Structures are given as C-alpha cells and as structure tokens.
C-alpha cells in the first residue's frame, strides 16, 4: 500500500461523505427525500443520469471489451439516443401529469393497484440483483488498492462493507438531494481520473498516440460497425440500435433508478433537456473508456488478459500511474460506484415505501412517520445488496452480468408500460397475463437459447405487449373497466 495514494483516496471518501450529509436538514417530507423537492436544476440531473449510466461496471468492464475486440460496443450507445426520443415522447408527458414519486404509480392510474405492485416488485428484484453486481465491482477495485486480493471472501466483505457504510451514511441523511449533488462531484472525479489515465497511457507507449493509433488501426481495433445479423453476437449494428434502444427505453423510462431523477426536475421540459444532454456525455465517456482499452492493448502488445478481465484497468492504474495520480484515478472509480449505490438505495427505498408500505397503511400516518420508514428501508436495502454482492463473484464479467440481469426483466416492464400508455382496451387482468407470458418467455430465452442479452429486452417487451393486448379479447374481465373499446 502506498501512503500518499491511500491518503488521496481516504481524503476524497471523507470529503464526499461529509458533503452528502450536509443535505440532511432539508429532508422533512417524502417529496424532499425522494424528489429533492423538485428544485434541482436540469444540468445537475443530466450529470446525475450520466453517473447512473457510467457505473463502476462501465469503468472497469468497458476497457476489456475494446482490449479483446474493438469499438463495436459503441453501437449500443447509438441505440441509447433513439431511446431518449421514445422516452421524451411516450413517457415524460405521463409522468408529469400530477405528482408522482415512482414510475409505478402510472401503472395504478392506468390498470389498478395490482399491476402497480407487480411492476414495482419486478423493479425491486431486478435492481437489487443488478446493483449487487455493481457492489461486487467495488470490491474488485478496493481489494486491489488495499492489497487484500488473497483474502478471498474476507477481502470482498471488507471492501464491500467499507463503501456501503460510507455511501449509506450520506444517502440515509440527505436523500435524493444528496444523491444528485454527490453524483455531480463524482462524475467530474471519474472523468478526471479517466483523462489522467489516458494521458499517462499515451506517454507510456513508444511513439505516443500517433504510433498507438497506427498499430490499433491496422489491427482493426477502431472498427465501430458490424452489420451482420446475429442473435448470438451481442455487439452488432442491429443489436445495438434495436436492443440498445429498447434497453435504454426500459431502464430510463420504467426503472425507478433513472425515472426518479427525471421526476426530480422542476417540469417536463427541464426533465427532457436533462435526458438528451446526458447522452452527449455518455457517448464521450464510452468512447474514452473504450479508447483506454485499445491503448492498453497497444501498450501490452496484444498479450492475452491473464486472470479476471475486470481487473485489467484498475490494476494498470494502481501499478503504472504515478503516485498521487493513481490514488485520484482509483478514487474516480470508487466515485462512480458510490454514485450508483446511493441512487439505488434511494430508489429501492422509494419504491418500497411509496408502492407498498404507504398503500398498505392507507396513508394514515404522518409525513414524519413515512420519512422515518424510508430511512429504515434504506438501511435494509443496503444489507440486501451486501448479501447479493458476496455471491456475484461467480457470475463472470461484471459488465455483462449487470447488463444481462437487467435485460431479463426490463423487457417485461417496458412491455406492460407500453401496453398502458399506447392502448386503452387491455385491463388489469390482461396486463398481468402479459407480464406472466413475458416472464415465461424470458426464462426460456435466458436458460434455453443462445440468444445474446442485447435482444432480450425487445423480445420481452414484444411478448408482454402482444400477449397483454390479445388477452383483452378473452372477455370483459380482461378489458379496462372505464373503456371497453379500443379507440
């Protein structure tokens, strides 16, 4: 362990924790705790959305994609842009009709309380599993810098516990306001760390960037597009455009983790501006991290990765960057982890309290009571994520594990949301029939086929939507009670 680097990291951890906890005095209601009082400026929400998309999974999992292949991962990012068009057109107008705390309140408005509970439960299961993988990704980084890689499960527990406790402290105290503003700081931190890594890499390669680009170009490392049609290759143009569009429409339009940020905007137009602005930064960041992977390939002369590929980039930082800069770059990776973790804890707590506990108690308790329950729920979910993270080490690449977990159920969520917003005929039973059909099909796709995860959301969405709509013709019990004709 290098004292200066560790001092930089510890100073940063202490500083961001202190900063986040400063917002505790403003938390007096659920609106303040879960939506930041809808006073946060659009640009801060945009940067917070960027932090949600640029997690530790992205930072340590994206460079190996380019190291072992090329820049074809960028095809997904083009699909992300199309998704933002769909979200701003289809979902944002619905979310800003009245005051909503969660995305799943829209499902109650359209179908009834049962569909709201089903969709919120799907979110809770999916988000906790996916976030558990992200928490484990933290342990990879922290174990490297603490030198506990040989301690196995004990090292993982120490790493996970350290970051969870610090993140929980300011999330518990400051709510969504703390989440968004610490996201802003953390985003700038990990961008700075990535830029520092890029510069150091460029200087380490003999001949600098011109030579690196020449070697990489000759090897096809800068290839972006792959126009083949394949159900098994994850990064083709069609899988990227179609799959990336559906994936992000689901994750940003139906997943409480991002929808909560969009709902925190002052109005619909600012929410839309934040959503589109975030894509520009996302494109730049993915390009940066993929290019870092290419430069690592040039520096290592194309040698195969030995050991877990997710250790490639953080190990380079810790072993090759100058003292002080290495600490900053490692702090940057931890920054992304804490940003995602804090948002996940707050969104999981919001869905638990708003979609389950408050309806169960008929809203008869005081705002102070629900605020206390929200904070207790935040602690409970931190313990759940810690438990899941300890099993995530057996799941392979953290980037693809995180994306594939989300892809299994996000298609079901998107399908039922589209069914609710785009049609008027299907009722509650039809929607639940669609969800069940989507779940059965997705389990079959996941465990019975070799179809790659980038196609899972389109398949799940189409199945859920199609079966839900067809079920509305089974009888009056499957038709919306207020409107039994499809107009």
Secondary structure, 3 states (H helix, E strand, C coil): CCHHHHHHHHHHHHHHHHHHHCCHHHCCCHHHHHHHHHCCCHHHHHHHHHHHHCCHHHHHHHHHHHHHCCCCCHHHHHHHHHHHHHHHHHCHHHHCCCCCCCCCHHHHHHCCHHHHHHHHHHHHHHHHHHHHHHHHHHHHHHHHHHCCHHHCHHHHHHHHHHHHHHHHHHHHHHHHHHHHHHHHHHHHHHHHHHHHHHHHHHHHCCCHHHHHHHHHHHCCCCCCCCCCCCCCCCCCHHHHHHHHHHHHHHHHHCCHHHHHHHHCCCCHHHHHHHHHHHHHHHHHHHHHHHHHHHHHHHHCCCCCCCCCHHHHHHHHHHHHCCCCHHHHHHHHHHHHHHHHHHHHHHHHHHHHHHHHHHHHCCCCCCHHHHHHHHHHHHHHHHHHHHHHHHHHHHCCCHHHHHHHHHHHHHHHHHHHHHHHHHCCCECHHHHHHHHHHHHHHHHHHHHHCCCCHHHHHHHHHHHHHHHHHHHCCCCHHHECCCCCCCC
